[in-house]
């Protein structure tokens, strides 16, 4: 996937992560988008590294990995900020 695709995919994953795990985060929507993009990339990399499957396009498996990555990153961000 190209970088634009990852940004769009991360944006959607970040919105879903924020919807699943609501709360007050500094930065609001911008932080959610950034965490979503980073979570999508890191989640895809870890998934591929451990052999859980490849993130290879806009499909359900890739989306699930991206959302899980964004959730983990959002959780870590909140723990660091508190």
QUIFENKA-V428217 format. One line per field, one symbol per residue. ss: DSSP state (h for helix, s for strand, l for the rest). psi: psi as a letter, one per 30 degrees, with the letter a starting at -180 (. if undefined). burial: b if it has 24 or more other ideal C-beta (glycine too) atoms within 12 Angstrom, else e. Layout:
ss = ???
psi = ???
burial = ???
This chain:
ss = llhhhhhhhhhhhhhhhhhhllllllllhhhhhhhhhhhhhhhhhhhhhllllllllllhhhhhhhhhhhhhhhhhhhhhhl
psi = kleeeeeeeeeeeeeeeeeeilljkkfbeeeeeeeeeeeeeeeeeeeeeggflkjhaileeeeeeeeeeeeeeeeeeeeef.
burial = eeeeebeebbbbbbbbbbeebeeebeeeeebbbbbbbbbbbbbbeebeeeeeeebeeeeeebbbbbbbbbbbbbeebeeeee
